[in-house]
Structures are given as structure tokens and as C-alpha cells.
Amino acid sequence: MATNPLSTPAAYLLLFRNTGPENYQHLSPPQRQEVITRWNAWFDGLVAQGKAVEGQPLEMETRIISGPGGARITDGPFPEAKEAVGGYVTLMVSGLEEATEIAKRHPGLAHGLIIEIRELTPHCHLGVNTRSSLERPAAAS
């Protein structure tokens, strides 16, 4: 896909689901190493191109807070771990199509990885601030 060099890059988050070790148990150690090597090359290539800003795996243990005043606290991991977010990569790309093409090249997809693509937005539908007052431009006086 051709990108417009004059367009402002947009931030997209690739959320990795179904990332547990059970997806790779059937692979031999050399096969697992090949997946790791390809995964790292995929990410390093994006960083070298200035497309990936950051990426991080997440621990399986989790805590969910809900209810008024955070009255309900539930610790996991949970049985529905396939749906849990196991890591992410933040991209700066021309749009959803470019983010999709990048995600489609991820080597983990062949082993059950699911990638959700979400655009980061500075506008919350509730009007909640998405940047601190220190980051926001000062209002004109």
C-alpha cells in the first residue's frame, strides 16, 4: 500500500490475544526459537522503519476492579485467557489499512495469535481528558 508522505501518522494499538504458552507446546525447541526469531525480526523491522513506537508483553496474572468505589476486586488469570490481552505494539502509521497490513505479517498468527487493531484517539466520547493538563495546549486568553 502506498502511503502519503505528507499525511500525519496516526497511532494504532495492536492488541495481542491468545498468546499463551499452550499455543507453542507442540513445537520443538528449534521451532519455538524460529517463531521467537521471526517475531523479534518483525518488531525490530517496524522499529527500524519508525512504524513501531513501543511493544510489551503482559503478565498472565491480572486484577479486575469494578463496581462503585472499586468494591469488587477479582484476581486472575481467568479461564477465558484466550481473550485476555497478552501484549501490545503501538504503531505510528498512515491509517487502518497500513496497520492491518503490518498485523497480517505477524508470525504468531500461524500459531493461533489473534490481533485486535484499535486507533488511539485524543477524544473520549464522555469528554474525559486523554492527556494531562501539562500536555494540552494552553487555552487562548
URGITA-V113202 format. One line per field, one symbol per residue. phi: phi as a letter, one per 20 degrees, with the letter a starting at -180 (. if undefined). burial: + if it has 9 or more other C-alpha atoms within 8 Angstrom, else -. Layout:
BEGIN
phi = ???
burial = ???
END
This chain:
BEGIN
phi = .edefefffdecdededldffffdffefgffffffffffffgfgffffemeeeabbfdfffbcddbngmmfdccecfdgegfeffdrbcedccfrgffffffffefffgfdngddddcfecedefenffdcfffefffffe
burial = ---------+++++++++++--++-------+--+--++--++--++---+++-+---------++------+-------+---++++++++++-+-+++--+--++++--++++++-+----+-----------------
END
